[in-house]
């Protein structure tokens, strides 16, 4: 392969990896924010295993 082809393939690959990483980061932040805002309702009749 010529150097120009290698350079363009490297640029395409790095942009794909960057986009995937940013998407994963956004999803992680949104998941953490949703977990903080959720309220867990427990059933008082249920016993917990760790006493």
N, C-alpha and C positions, 0 to 999 in steps of 0.2 A: 504494500500500500504506500501511496505517496504521503509525504508529511502533511499536506493540506487535508487529505482524507482522514488521517489519524487525528488531526486537530479538530476537525468538525465532528467526528464521531465522539471524541472526548467531551466536547462542549454539549452535544445532545445528551450524552449519558449523565453528565453532571447536572444538567438542568432537570432531567427526569428525577434524579435522586434528591435534588433540592426540593422539588415540588412534593414528592412523597414524604419527605421529612417534615415539611411545613404542615402538610395535611395531618400527619400523625400528631404533631404538637398541638394544633388547633383542636383536634378531637379529644386529646388528653385534657386540655384546659377546660373544654366544655363539659367533659364528663366529671371533672373534679368540682366544677361550679354547680352542676346539677346535684351532685351528692351532698353538697353543703346545704342546698335549699330544700332537700327532701326531708319529710318528717316521717319517722318510723312509728307506726302504731303497734303497740304490743298488746297482746291479750293478757289481762291480769290473771286469768285462770291457768295459763300455761306456766309450768315450772321450768326454770333454767337448769342446765346441767352443771354449770359452774356455781357452786354455792360456797 
